[in-house]
Amino acid sequence: MAARHESNPGSGAAGTPREFTAAVDSLRSANFRPEVFCEEMPAPQRIAPYATALSADVTVDDEEVATGRLVVLHDPAGNDAWDGTFRCVAYCRAEIDNDIATDPMLADVGWLWLTDALEGHGAEYVAASGTVTRVATESFGSMAEEPGNAQIEIRASWTPVDVADLASHAEAWGEFMCTAGGLEPVPEGVAVMPSRRGQRGGPG
């Protein structure tokens, strides 16, 4: 079973390229861990002729540990910066321990969370780029007793090699968010069955 998506009106509009429609169908077939609640969201306008987008939250014991979005852009004419006609654009924000926020290797590790997830799901890609940002907050004065907190934000984009298999890219994005949120990997060979909260119904 796949995580639930909310249908985005117009995704199957007349005149939509068949390749983009197939890519969206593949995206909707993605399977996620039970901690991931995924739904469709309005896609950004004017960035590309065609676009679709997902948002997701990773929740453990009713606490949100990571949130993010995945946008898939399509320009039938191609884009030199993309090195292709499709582009995946991902964002993830996750809470992290304060002591981890000061680790000089955090940015490198954060980027590896993404690339390892893509490679682990067989999601071939080219022309990847992105940024990793850490944010640490400390309280002072009358708020001094409040504990500090830290977050990591990762923004990335890449060009999928096989656009007919965007499900693997979405699943990699989901795993990437789980890793950023501190979840342990699912052991190899163990089936992942989404919870009721994360099930995907048919297009509405």
N, C-alpha and C positions, 0 to 999 in steps of 0.2 A: 504494500500500500504506500501511497505517496502522501506527503504533507499537503494540507488543504491550500488551495489557491482560490482567491476571489476572481471571478472573470472580469476582464477589463473590456468594457464595451468598445467595439471597433477593431478588436484584434483580428477579426476575420473579415474585415470590410472588403467589398469588391475592389479589385485592382491591386490588392496586396500581393507582392511577389510570392510565388509558390515556395521559394526557398525560405523566405522569412516565416511563412505560415508553418512549414515543416519544423523550422527551428523552434518556434513557440510551442508547438505540440511536444517536441522533445523536452523542452524546458519544463513543461507541465507534468511530465512523467517522472520527474526526479523523486527519489526516495530520500528521506531524512531521518535522523535519529529522533526518538520520541521527545527529546528535550527541545527540539526545534519546531517552532510554530511559524509557518511560512504562508504568505498570502500575496496576491498580486496588488500592485500599487500603481497609481498613475505614472506613466512614463514621461520623462522630460521631453519638452518640445524644442524644436529648432536645432537640436544638436545633430540629428540625422533624419533622413526622410522617414525611417521606420524605427520604432523602439518599443521595447516591452520591459517591464521591471517587476522585481520581487522585493519584498521586505521580510525580515525574519527576526525573531527574538529567541534567544536561548535561555531557558528557565530551568533552574534546579531548586527543588523544594520551595516552589512559589517565589523564588528570587531570580530576577533577571540578571544574568551574568554576562551577556553579550547581546548586541543588537547590530543589525547591518542591512544592507540592501545590495541587490545585483541588478544592473541595467545591461540589457543587450541592445546594441545599436546596429542598424543595417543601412548601408548606402550602396545601392546596386552599382553605382558608378565607380565604387572603390575609393579608398582614401590612402594617400601615400604614407601618412603618419601611422596608419593602422597596419599597413602591409597586407591589406585584404579588404573584404566588403563587410565584415562583421567585427564588432568589438565588444568585449565584456568589460564592464566597469564595476568594480566592487568596493564596498566600504564596510568596515567593521570597527566597533567600539566595544571595549571590554574593560571591566574592573580588574585591577591587578594589585598585588601587595605593594605597600610603600617601599619595602626594601628591594623589590624587583625593579621598581621604577628607576632606581639609580644605577642599575647594572649597565655598564657600557656596551654590553653585547645584546641588549634588549632589542634594538632596532634590527640587527642582523637576524636574530632569532624570530622576531615577528614576521619578517619577510619570508623566512624559511617555512613558517607555518603555512603560508599560502602556496609556495612552490611545491612543498612536499605533498600537500593535499591534492594539488593538480596532478602531480606525477603519480601519486598513489591511486588515483581514480582513472588513470589512463587518459586524462584530458589533455591532449596535445595542444600546445600553444606556441606562438612566436611573439616577438616584439613586446615583451612584458615591461612595465614600468610602474613606479609608484613611490609612495612615501610612508614612513612610519613615524608617528608623533607620540611622545609620552607627555602626560599632563599630571602634575602632582599638586595637591591643594592642602594648605595648612591653615588652621584657624587661629586667630589672635584676639586679644581684648576680651570682651564679654563672651566670645565664642571659643575661647582658648581650650575649653574642656571637650569640645567636639573633636572626634578623631579625624585625622587627615585621611585623604583618599587619593588614589592614583588611577589613571586610566591609560590605555593604549589605543591609539586610533591608527588604522591602516587603510590607506587608499591605494588601489591598484587597478591597472587595466592591462588587458592582453587580447591577442587575436586568436580565436579558436581555429585550429586546423581543420577539424571535421565539424561543420556547423549542423550536420544531421544528428550529432550526438551531444547536444548542449546539456542533456541531462547529467552527463558526467561532470561538466563544469559547474552546474548548480550544486550537485552533491559534494564536490570538492569545496565549494564556497561554504556550504553548511558545515562540513567537517572543520574547515579553517576557523569558523566562528566558535565552534565547540572547543577547539584547542585553545584559542585565545581566551575563552571563558574558563579555562582550567579543567575541562573534562578530560578524563582518561580515554585513550583510543579504544574503540571496540575491538576485542580480540579477533584475529583473523579466523574466518570460518564460522563466526557467530552471526546468526541472522539478526537483522535490525527490523523490529516491528514497531512502527510509529504508534504513539498513544492516541486515544480518541481525540484529544485536543489537537493533534497534529495531522489527522487524516485529511485527505483531499477528497472532496465530493466531486461530482461531475460538474462541468461548466454550467454556470447559471445564466 
